[in-house]
Amino acid sequence: MNNKQELAAISAVIALITAESSAAQYQAPKPGTPSHPYAAYGRQTTMQYRDITQRRIIKRNR
């Protein structure tokens, strides 16, 4: 009985290792290259609006 459990555990580990190696790996995009021009424009616009809003809030509090 113990031999069957060891064999099942070993086969489960081997199956897990082979499944991980055959799965598609995620590759992050290279830094400095935007994924899409519209996405880069949206991020830039959002940061500009945040900056404008924060400056307005700072001016009101002073």
Secondary structure as the mmCIF struct_conf table of DSSP 4:
data_model
#
loop_
_struct_conf.conf_type_id
_struct_conf.id
_struct_conf.beg_label_comp_id
_struct_conf.beg_label_asym_id
_struct_conf.beg_label_seq_id
_struct_conf.end_label_comp_id
_struct_conf.end_label_asym_id
_struct_conf.end_label_seq_id
HELX_RH_AL_P HELX_RH_AL_P1 ASN A 2 SER A 22
BEND BEND1 ALA A 23 ALA A 23
HELX_LH_PP_P HELX_LH_PP_P1 ALA A 24 TYR A 26
HELX_LH_PP_P HELX_LH_PP_P2 ALA A 28 LYS A 30
TURN_TY1_P TURN_TY1_P1 PRO A 31 GLY A 32
BEND BEND2 THR A 33 THR A 33
BEND BEND3 SER A 35 SER A 35
HELX_RH_AL_P HELX_RH_AL_P2 PRO A 37 ASN A 61
#
